[in-house]
Amino acid sequence: MAEKKLELLEEVKPPPKNFESDIVDEPQITITKKGADTVEEYRINGELYMMKVTPPAGGPSYYLLKEDQDGGWAKYDGPSQPLTVPKWVIFRF
């Protein structure tokens, strides 16, 4: 049987533990009062994408979801979600 020669490889550094990125994975939520309604605004990277509106006196809440970047909004207030076609920008150059 022939002897196998083993070579010692370079030590590989582990990846950095604190990777800095401009991508945020949790939304920023701002709660305001508009008239008698309570409005929760949800933003990611500074862009408003959803609002939750809660009327006074325990009325049912509803959501406004941003359909596109031109300002189109869809209302969601029931058990079935509205049909929204994805139009989000994935990359900006």
FIZA-729013 format. One record per residue (C-alpha): residue in one letter; chain; y, z negated, x negated. Coordinates in Angstrom, 3 decimals. Layout:
BEGIN
{drennu 'A', 'A', {Y, Z, X}}
...
% end
This chain:
BEGIN
{drennu 'M', 'A', {0.000, 0.000, 0.000}}
{drennu 'A', 'A', {3.421, 0.957, -1.343}}
{drennu 'E', 'A', {6.132, -1.673, -1.548}}
{drennu 'K', 'A', {9.192, -1.092, 0.615}}
{drennu 'K', 'A', {12.572, -1.611, -1.004}}
{drennu 'L', 'A', {15.040, -3.296, 1.320}}
{drennu 'E', 'A', {18.768, -2.910, 0.857}}
{drennu 'L', 'A', {21.288, -5.579, 1.734}}
{drennu 'L', 'A', {23.899, -4.176, 4.150}}
{drennu 'E', 'A', {27.572, -5.125, 4.313}}
{drennu 'E', 'A', {28.492, -8.024, 6.534}}
{drennu 'V', 'A', {29.951, -6.803, 9.828}}
{drennu 'K', 'A', {32.979, -8.697, 11.157}}
{drennu 'P', 'A', {32.739, -9.888, 14.770}}
{drennu 'P', 'A', {35.236, -8.425, 17.277}}
{drennu 'P', 'A', {38.494, -10.354, 17.736}}
{drennu 'K', 'A', {38.287, -13.095, 20.337}}
{drennu 'N', 'A', {41.836, -12.660, 21.682}}
{drennu 'F', 'A', {42.215, -8.981, 22.432}}
{drennu 'E', 'A', {45.844, -8.255, 23.342}}
{drennu 'S', 'A', {46.295, -5.700, 26.101}}
{drennu 'D', 'A', {48.936, -4.709, 28.616}}
{drennu 'I', 'A', {46.304, -4.559, 31.376}}
{drennu 'V', 'A', {46.366, -7.524, 33.748}}
{drennu 'D', 'A', {43.194, -8.355, 35.662}}
{drennu 'E', 'A', {44.691, -10.870, 38.107}}
{drennu 'P', 'A', {47.458, -10.061, 40.564}}
{drennu 'Q', 'A', {50.810, -11.812, 40.568}}
{drennu 'I', 'A', {51.434, -13.258, 44.041}}
{drennu 'T', 'A', {54.932, -13.930, 45.391}}
{drennu 'I', 'A', {55.282, -15.814, 48.686}}
{drennu 'T', 'A', {58.508, -15.351, 50.658}}
{drennu 'K', 'A', {59.787, -15.979, 54.195}}
{drennu 'K', 'A', {61.164, -12.928, 56.039}}
{drennu 'G', 'A', {62.533, -14.127, 59.336}}
{drennu 'A', 'A', {59.808, -16.269, 60.859}}
{drennu 'D', 'A', {56.996, -14.432, 59.010}}
{drennu 'T', 'A', {55.453, -15.512, 55.715}}
{drennu 'V', 'A', {54.916, -12.556, 53.373}}
{drennu 'E', 'A', {52.650, -12.654, 50.318}}
{drennu 'E', 'A', {53.299, -9.784, 47.881}}
{drennu 'Y', 'A', {50.511, -8.820, 45.472}}
{drennu 'R', 'A', {51.470, -7.039, 42.232}}
{drennu 'I', 'A', {49.547, -5.803, 39.213}}
{drennu 'N', 'A', {51.543, -4.804, 36.124}}
{drennu 'G', 'A', {54.715, -5.176, 38.202}}
{drennu 'E', 'A', {53.664, -2.686, 40.898}}
{drennu 'L', 'A', {53.437, -3.840, 44.499}}
{drennu 'Y', 'A', {50.105, -2.720, 45.981}}
{drennu 'M', 'A', {49.472, -5.053, 48.952}}
{drennu 'M', 'A', {51.301, -7.418, 51.311}}
{drennu 'K', 'A', {49.840, -10.076, 53.598}}
{drennu 'V', 'A', {52.029, -10.879, 56.603}}
{drennu 'T', 'A', {51.405, -14.110, 58.519}}
{drennu 'P', 'A', {53.351, -14.529, 61.781}}
{drennu 'P', 'A', {54.494, -18.003, 62.903}}
{drennu 'A', 'A', {52.559, -20.327, 65.216}}
{drennu 'G', 'A', {49.114, -19.417, 63.902}}
{drennu 'G', 'A', {49.240, -15.740, 64.817}}
{drennu 'P', 'A', {46.668, -13.475, 63.157}}
{drennu 'S', 'A', {47.544, -12.266, 59.663}}
{drennu 'Y', 'A', {47.535, -8.592, 58.755}}
{drennu 'Y', 'A', {47.641, -6.675, 55.496}}
{drennu 'L', 'A', {49.713, -3.707, 54.390}}
{drennu 'L', 'A', {47.936, -1.698, 51.676}}
{drennu 'K', 'A', {49.764, 0.853, 49.559}}
{drennu 'E', 'A', {48.194, 4.284, 50.049}}
{drennu 'D', 'A', {50.087, 6.138, 47.340}}
{drennu 'Q', 'A', {52.944, 5.730, 44.894}}
{drennu 'D', 'A', {55.372, 7.527, 47.197}}
{drennu 'G', 'A', {55.521, 4.472, 49.468}}
{drennu 'G', 'A', {52.885, 5.211, 52.125}}
{drennu 'W', 'A', {51.429, 2.018, 53.627}}
{drennu 'A', 'A', {48.334, 1.443, 55.786}}
{drennu 'K', 'A', {47.965, -1.540, 58.125}}
{drennu 'Y', 'A', {44.718, -3.509, 57.978}}
{drennu 'D', 'A', {44.247, -6.151, 60.658}}
{drennu 'G', 'A', {40.668, -5.971, 61.859}}
{drennu 'P', 'A', {37.085, -6.156, 60.713}}
{drennu 'S', 'A', {36.976, -2.487, 59.632}}
{drennu 'Q', 'A', {39.166, -1.332, 56.779}}
{drennu 'P', 'A', {41.448, 1.663, 57.254}}
{drennu 'L', 'A', {40.403, 4.926, 55.695}}
{drennu 'T', 'A', {42.405, 5.299, 52.505}}
{drennu 'V', 'A', {41.968, 8.113, 50.030}}
{drennu 'P', 'A', {42.402, 6.975, 46.406}}
{drennu 'K', 'A', {45.536, 8.512, 44.914}}
{drennu 'W', 'A', {46.194, 6.109, 42.061}}
{drennu 'V', 'A', {47.373, 7.274, 38.660}}
{drennu 'I', 'A', {44.709, 6.419, 36.094}}
{drennu 'F', 'A', {46.612, 7.343, 32.934}}
{drennu 'R', 'A', {50.309, 7.863, 32.225}}
{drennu 'F', 'A', {51.434, 9.857, 29.221}}
% end
